[in-house]
């Protein structure tokens, strides 16, 4: 976690490499009960 939560509950996550980012995106997308949206800058 690099930043957050913001006033509206947003977090910024950082990753060591593209493989880690892709794995995290898949994990986060698999939890719609916890994560409403995943986006890249």
MMTF fields as JSON, N, C-alpha, C and O atoms, coordinates in Angstrom:
{
  "mmtfVersion": "1.0.0",
  "mmtfProducer": "UNKNOWN",
  "numBonds": 163,
  "numAtoms": 164,
  "numGroups": 41,
  "numChains": 1,
  "numModels": 1,
  "chainsPerModel": [1],
  "groupsPerChain": [41],
  "chainIdList": ["A"],
  "bondAtomList": [4, 2, 8, 6, 12, 10, 16, 14, 20, 18, 24, 22, 28, 26, 32, 30, 36, 34, 40, 38, 44, 42, 48, 46, 52, 50, 56, 54, 60, 58, 64, 62, 68, 66, 72, 70, 76, 74, 80, 78, 84, 82, 88, 86, 92, 90, 96, 94, 100, 98, 104, 102, 108, 106, 112, 110, 116, 114, 120, 118, 124, 122, 128, 126, 132, 130, 136, 134, 140, 138, 144, 142, 148, 146, 152, 150, 156, 154, 160, 158],
  "bondOrderList": [1, 1, 1, 1, 1, 1, 1, 1, 1, 1, 1, 1, 1, 1, 1, 1, 1, 1, 1, 1, 1, 1, 1, 1, 1, 1, 1, 1, 1, 1, 1, 1, 1, 1, 1, 1, 1, 1, 1, 1],
  "groupList": [{"groupName": "UNK", "atomNameList": ["N", "CA", "C", "O"], "elementList": ["N", "C", "C", "O"], "formalChargeList": [0, 0, 0, 0], "bondAtomList": [1, 0, 2, 1, 3, 2], "bondOrderList": [1, 1, 2], "singleLetterCode": "X", "chemCompType": "L-PEPTIDE LINKING"}],
  "groupTypeList": [0, 0, 0, 0, 0, 0, 0, 0, 0, 0, 0, 0, 0, 0, 0, 0, 0, 0, 0, 0, 0, 0, 0, 0, 0, 0, 0, 0, 0, 0, 0, 0, 0, 0, 0, 0, 0, 0, 0, 0, 0],
  "groupIdList": [1, 2, 3, 4, 5, 6, 7, 8, 9, 10, 11, 12, 13, 14, 15, 16, 17, 18, 19, 20, 21, 22, 23, 24, 25, 26, 27, 28, 29, 30, 31, 32, 33, 34, 35, 36, 37, 38, 39, 40, 41],
  "secStructList": [7, 7, 3, 3, 7, 7, 6, 6, 1, 7, 3, 3, 7, 7, 7, 1, 1, 2, 2, 2, 2, 2, 2, 2, 2, 2, 2, 2, 2, 6, 7, 6, 6, 6, 7, 1, 7, 7, 7, 7, 7],
  "xCoordList": [0.848, 0.0, 0.911, 1.775, 0.7, 1.531, 0.828, 1.473, -0.496, -1.268, -2.684, -3.191, -3.322, -4.723, -4.958, -4.004, -6.169, -7.328, -7.575, -7.264, -8.133, -8.497, -9.827, -10.401, -10.304, -11.576, -12.737, -13.734, -12.607, -13.683, -13.32, -13.976, -12.274, -11.928, -11.072, -11.079, -10.335, -9.475, -8.083, -7.569, -7.48, -6.117, -5.277, -5.794, -3.991, -3.04, -2.084, -1.472, -1.967, -1.089, 0.089, -0.055, 1.251, 2.444, 2.953, 2.772, 3.589, 4.043, 5.461, 5.892, 6.192, 7.595, 7.755, 8.735, 6.79, 6.902, 5.521, 4.521, 5.484, 4.225, 3.533, 2.306, 4.308, 3.715, 2.991, 1.894, 3.593, 2.962, 1.699, 0.695, 1.754, 0.574, -0.563, -1.71, -0.255, -1.287, -1.901, -3.113, -1.074, -1.582, -2.481, -3.522, -2.082, -2.891, -4.216, -5.258, -4.182, -5.429, -6.398, -7.593, -5.899, -6.758, -7.329, -8.511, -6.494, -6.959, -8.005, -9.016, -7.76, -8.706, -10.024, -11.096, -9.947, -11.157, -11.993, -13.207, -11.355, -12.063, -12.815, -13.513, -12.683, -13.341, -14.272, -14.017, -15.359, -16.269, -16.959, -17.509, -16.928, -17.486, -16.594, -17.06, -15.301, -14.361, -13.886, -13.55, -13.852, -13.265, -14.299, -14.817, -14.611, -15.616, -15.017, -15.707, -13.751, -13.138, -11.626, -11.037, -11.01, -9.553, -9.194, -9.733, -8.279, -7.872, -6.384, -5.768, -5.828, -4.409, -4.331, -5.22, -3.246, -3.11, -2.874, -2.74],
  "yCoordList": [-1.145, 0.0, 1.23, 1.384, 2.084, 3.265, 4.5, 5.439, 4.489, 5.654, 5.215, 4.242, 5.95, 5.707, 5.374, 5.162, 5.327, 5.585, 7.084, 7.893, 7.42, 8.819, 9.104, 8.229, 10.312, 10.694, 9.845, 9.669, 9.32, 8.483, 6.995, 6.186, 6.643, 5.243, 4.606, 3.383, 5.398, 4.844, 4.565, 5.308, 3.491, 3.118, 3.053, 2.752, 3.331, 3.16, 2.049, 2.092, 1.056, -0.082, -0.03, 0.397, -0.459, -0.519, -1.954, -2.726, -2.31, -3.682, -3.701, -2.765, -4.77, -4.905, -5.082, -4.617, -5.758, -5.989, -6.258, -6.306, -6.433, -6.633, -7.932, -7.982, -8.971, -10.248, -10.095, -10.626, -9.379, -9.146, -8.306, -8.557, -7.31, -6.475, -7.294, -7.168, -8.122, -8.947, -9.937, -10.152, -10.526, -11.458, -10.742, -11.269, -9.555, -8.786, -8.366, -8.424, -7.945, -7.568, -8.739, -8.56, -9.937, -11.116, -11.411, -11.727, -11.306, -11.557, -10.541, -10.902, -9.275, -8.227, -8.356, -8.176, -8.663, -8.812, -10.002, -10.025, -10.979, -12.162, -11.913, -12.803, -10.714, -10.392, -9.191, -8.147, -9.325, -8.19, -7.756, -6.657, -8.616, -8.24, -7.239, -6.534, -7.164, -6.243, -5.129, -4.044, -5.38, -4.44, -4.055, -4.923, -2.763, -2.297, -2.078, -2.278, -1.671, -1.401, -1.493, -1.176, -1.938, -1.985, -1.289, -1.617, -0.318, 0.384, 0.68, 0.687, 0.923, 1.312, 2.794, 3.356, 3.425, 4.872, 5.144, 6.3],
  "zCoordList": [0.0, 0.0, 0.0, 0.864, -0.973, -1.113, -0.564, -0.098, -0.625, -0.182, 0.146, -0.412, 1.069, 1.343, 2.803, 3.553, 3.201, 2.358, 2.183, 3.058, 1.048, 0.807, 1.494, 2.142, 1.351, 1.968, 1.46, 2.16, 0.245, -0.302, -0.294, -0.952, 0.452, 0.651, -0.424, -0.564, -1.19, -2.234, -1.692, -0.856, -2.173, -1.817, -3.079, -4.155, -2.959, -4.058, -3.655, -2.588, -4.522, -4.265, -5.212, -6.358, -4.753, -5.59, -5.657, -4.715, -6.769, -6.977, -7.504, -8.178, -7.197, -7.594, -9.096, -9.678, -9.728, -11.168, -11.764, -11.047, -13.075, -13.782, -13.371, -13.289, -13.117, -12.698, -11.358, -11.181, -10.428, -9.127, -9.283, -8.618, -10.164, -10.405, -10.995, -10.566, -11.963, -12.602, -11.603, -11.604, -10.769, -9.762, -8.759, -8.365, -8.353, -7.403, -8.03, -7.377, -9.283, -9.96, -9.999, -9.765, -10.291, -10.32, -8.93, -8.793, -7.913, -6.542, -6.107, -5.505, -6.411, -6.03, -6.793, -6.216, -8.074, -8.889, -8.425, -8.626, -7.813, -7.336, -6.03, -5.543, -5.457, -4.183, -4.313, -3.713, -5.095, -5.268, -3.969, -3.892, -2.957, -1.66, -0.938, -0.043, -1.317, -0.675, -1.586, -1.111, -2.897, -3.849, -4.89, -5.594, -5.002, -5.966, -7.352, -8.352, -7.437, -8.738, -8.627, -7.593, -9.721, -9.836, -11.124, -12.181, -11.05, -12.266, -12.209, -11.144, -13.381, -13.492, -13.806, -14.444, -13.345, -13.631, -15.102, -15.502]
}
